[in-house]
Amino acid sequence: MKAPCTTGLCRMRNLLTWTLLVGFLWMSNRQVMMAAELRAGAASVIITPPPGTPMAGYYHFRAAEGVHDDLHSKALVLEYGDTRAALVALDLISTQRPFVEQARRLIETATGIPGSNVMISATHAHTGPVLSGGSTRSEAMEGDNDLAAEYLKSLPRLIADSVAKANSALTPVNVSAGIGNEPTLTFNRRFHMRDGSVGWNPGKLNPDIVKPAGPIDPEVPAAYFRTHRDQPVAAYVNYALHLDTVGGLEISADYPHTLSRLLADVKGSGLITLFTIGTAGDLNHINVQSATRQKGHGEAARIGTLLAAEVLQTLESARELEGNALPIRVHSELVKLPLPSVDEDDVTKARNAIVRRGGDQKPSFLESVNAFKVLDVYARLGEPWEVEVQVITLGREIAWVSLPGEIFVELGLDIKRGSPFPVTVIAELANGSIGYVPTRVAYSQGNYEVVSARCAEGSGELLVDAAVRLLKELYRQKSALNQND
């Protein structure tokens, strides 16, 4: 056996060897990092339901009589080095945890993208199908009939198909991102009234309105992906505005339809635009200071057109990001949210209200809203909600945050204020939904969203805490190249 090296010369030789080895590994790692580049692919799959399918969004039954424009599952796959992630936008009222989990499993099997690296969100279109099996309200809207059940059964496969097609289209890309500002389209729909109450959608030119009960979020985050030959791949656009501008009995994606079409007209027919809704639980498109009617496809086209103009203007001056220094990171957290208090007397009243919906002595609107909420909460037998908050980041530039419901705008603004990423995109109704999530202040004010909320006071703030914590954790992580630098 060789004697251990103890001389000064021998120790110096060992030190030199280790120094050379570390330097070699550093240079090799640096070459790998420099060789890595961002790739992206996008695809769209039609998910339009058949005629006769129950339509979502209201508290009365509607069945689709036609199609104004198709609904889509739009997917954007990002790849950097060995990491891939997928962002999906559905032209639907909401997402449900069971079909999200099923779609993730299918995506992982088809593409190898980990299901945990997939964010699936809904635009909140009120002119799409009821998603069966979600709640007592969906059942009351005939969401469990054969057409609705078959539609929901087919949905995970269609979502997976869109991601698989996007994954097959991966190509090296350049990416630019910026934040536009459009304050004229979105309005807080809760108002302080002269009698001291907080009203909800109190009507145009109502003289009893004092002022809005909350802010808006005018930001329009936009990211644009194009090939090195300047061919369009995808645009990702986000805006905090409820999607209920169309109404009627025709299937429609609402204003994102016009937004997508106009961006493709300008950038090229190959462009896939993913639109996601920001925190718009208490926002809509109604300007109460104007008597102008705001409903129908014309209103949706107006909103989509103005949004498209703002996106195009933003992209003109958007900052080009370094494609060879944009690692992708994904992290998520399951958050337990408490239930509102419900007792046996509440359940009895709720059941009576549901029965009365079919009779002459119909319950008031808020009685119906409360009845559906009470029965859904009671069915959980005290088990708190376990919901996912997910963050996907691209370098230190862009962060996508998923939130599981219709989130009040103040909560989204708190997340953006706490985020270290220059462009922070919040997609609500993502990876599942528990309905409305108001702020603490709103719970004391009452009215529709609070009456409807299936989670207790303080739930929104728990989501904010989780999102900001994840954003800061991912921002602190550096690439191996930066660590060695």
DALIN-V347672 format. One record per residue. RES is the residue in one letter. SS is DSSP state (2 for helix, 1 for strand, 0 for the rest). NEAR is the number of other ideal C-beta (glycine too) atoms within 12 Angstrom. Layout:
RES:SS:NEAR
RES:SS:NEAR
//
This chain:
M:0:3
K:0:6
A:0:7
P:0:9
C:0:14
T:0:10
T:0:11
G:2:10
L:2:11
C:2:15
R:2:14
M:2:13
R:2:14
N:2:17
L:2:15
L:2:14
T:2:15
W:2:14
T:2:14
L:2:14
L:2:14
V:2:15
G:2:15
F:2:14
L:2:16
W:2:19
M:2:16
S:2:17
N:2:22
R:2:22
Q:2:16
V:2:21
M:2:27
M:2:20
A:2:16
A:0:27
E:0:28
L:1:40
R:1:35
A:1:44
G:1:36
A:1:45
A:1:36
S:1:39
V:1:31
I:1:25
I:0:40
T:0:33
P:0:42
P:0:23
P:0:18
G:0:24
T:0:39
P:1:39
M:1:41
A:0:44
G:0:38
Y:0:23
Y:0:30
H:0:20
F:0:25
R:0:27
A:1:26
A:0:31
E:0:18
G:1:20
V:1:27
H:0:28
D:0:29
D:0:26
L:0:43
H:1:38
S:1:45
K:1:47
A:1:47
L:1:54
V:1:44
L:1:47
E:1:34
Y:1:36
G:0:25
D:0:17
T:1:27
R:1:35
A:1:48
A:1:50
L:1:54
V:1:59
A:1:52
L:1:50
D:0:52
L:0:50
I:0:43
S:0:43
T:0:48
Q:0:37
R:2:29
P:2:22
F:2:36
V:2:39
E:2:23
Q:2:27
A:2:43
R:2:35
R:2:23
L:2:29
I:2:40
E:2:24
T:2:18
A:2:27
T:2:34
G:0:20
I:0:39
P:0:24
G:2:33
S:2:29
N:2:37
V:1:47
M:1:53
I:1:53
S:1:49
A:1:51
T:0:52
H:0:46
A:0:45
H:0:37
T:0:45
G:0:45
P:1:45
V:0:42
L:0:42
S:0:33
G:0:22
G:0:36
S:0:33
T:2:31
R:2:38
S:2:34
E:2:24
A:2:30
M:0:31
E:0:25
G:0:34
D:0:23
N:0:25
D:2:17
L:2:24
A:2:34
A:2:24
E:2:17
Y:2:36
L:2:38
K:2:19
S:2:28
L:2:41
P:2:37
R:2:24
L:2:36
I:2:49
A:2:37
D:2:29
S:2:43
V:2:50
A:2:31
K:2:30
A:2:42
N:2:33
S:2:20
A:0:29
L:0:33
T:1:28
P:1:26
V:1:37
N:1:30
V:1:41
S:1:34
A:1:38
G:1:32
I:1:34
G:1:32
N:1:22
E:0:35
P:0:21
T:0:21
L:0:37
T:0:39
F:1:36
N:1:40
R:0:36
R:1:40
F:1:33
H:1:23
M:1:25
R:0:15
D:0:13
G:0:13
S:0:19
V:1:35
G:1:29
W:1:37
N:0:28
P:0:30
G:0:19
K:0:20
L:0:14
N:0:20
P:0:13
D:0:18
I:1:29
V:1:19
K:1:19
P:1:28
A:0:36
G:0:34
P:0:28
I:0:34
D:0:42
P:0:29
E:1:37
V:1:41
P:1:45
A:1:43
A:1:49
Y:1:44
F:1:47
R:1:31
T:1:28
H:0:18
R:0:13
D:0:16
Q:0:22
P:1:29
V:1:40
A:1:46
A:1:47
Y:1:47
V:1:48
N:1:48
Y:1:50
A:0:49
L:0:47
H:0:42
L:0:49
D:0:36
T:0:38
V:0:38
G:0:26
G:0:27
L:0:24
E:1:31
I:1:41
S:0:42
A:0:46
D:0:47
Y:2:47
P:2:50
H:2:41
T:2:33
L:2:48
S:2:41
R:2:27
L:2:29
L:2:36
A:2:25
D:2:19
V:2:23
K:2:30
G:0:20
S:0:15
G:0:25
L:0:36
I:1:41
T:1:47
L:1:50
F:1:50
T:1:47
I:1:53
G:0:47
T:0:51
A:0:45
G:0:47
D:0:48
L:1:41
N:1:38
H:0:40
I:0:34
N:0:26
V:0:29
Q:0:19
S:0:15
A:0:12
T:0:16
R:0:15
Q:0:27
K:0:22
G:0:23
H:2:24
G:2:20
E:2:31
A:2:40
A:2:26
R:2:28
I:2:41
G:2:40
T:2:27
L:2:30
L:2:47
A:2:38
A:2:25
E:2:34
V:2:44
L:2:30
Q:2:20
T:2:31
L:2:34
E:2:17
S:0:17
A:0:30
R:1:22
E:1:21
L:1:31
E:0:25
G:2:30
N:2:26
A:2:28
L:0:37
P:0:37
I:1:41
R:1:35
V:1:34
H:1:31
S:1:34
E:1:29
L:1:22
V:1:34
K:1:21
L:1:36
P:0:26
L:0:28
P:0:33
S:0:19
V:0:27
D:0:15
E:2:12
D:2:13
D:2:22
V:2:24
T:2:17
K:2:23
A:2:33
R:2:22
N:2:23
A:2:31
I:2:29
V:2:20
R:2:18
R:0:27
G:0:15
G:0:11
D:0:8
Q:0:12
K:0:18
P:0:24
S:0:16
F:2:21
L:2:20
E:2:27
S:2:32
V:2:35
N:2:35
A:2:36
F:2:35
K:2:39
V:2:36
L:2:30
D:2:33
V:2:34
Y:2:27
A:0:20
R:0:23
L:0:11
G:0:15
E:0:13
P:0:22
W:1:31
E:1:22
V:1:39
E:1:39
V:1:43
Q:1:43
V:1:44
I:1:47
T:1:40
L:1:42
G:0:35
R:0:29
E:0:35
I:1:44
A:1:43
W:1:52
V:1:50
S:1:52
L:0:53
P:0:48
G:0:46
E:1:44
I:1:52
F:0:46
V:2:44
E:2:34
L:2:45
G:2:47
L:2:32
D:2:31
I:2:43
K:2:33
R:2:19
G:2:25
S:0:35
P:0:25
F:0:37
P:0:25
V:1:37
T:1:41
V:1:50
I:1:50
A:1:48
E:0:53
L:0:47
A:1:48
N:0:45
G:0:38
S:0:42
I:0:45
G:0:41
Y:1:41
V:1:46
P:0:44
T:0:37
R:2:23
V:2:23
A:2:36
Y:2:27
S:2:14
Q:2:27
G:0:25
N:0:31
Y:2:32
E:2:41
V:2:37
V:2:29
S:2:37
A:0:43
R:0:40
C:0:43
A:0:28
E:0:24
G:0:26
S:2:41
G:2:46
E:2:30
L:2:33
L:2:44
V:2:34
D:2:22
A:2:34
A:2:47
V:2:32
R:2:25
L:2:38
L:2:39
K:2:23
E:2:23
L:2:35
Y:2:26
R:2:17
Q:0:22
K:0:17
S:0:29
A:2:22
L:2:25
N:2:17
Q:2:14
N:2:19
D:0:13
//
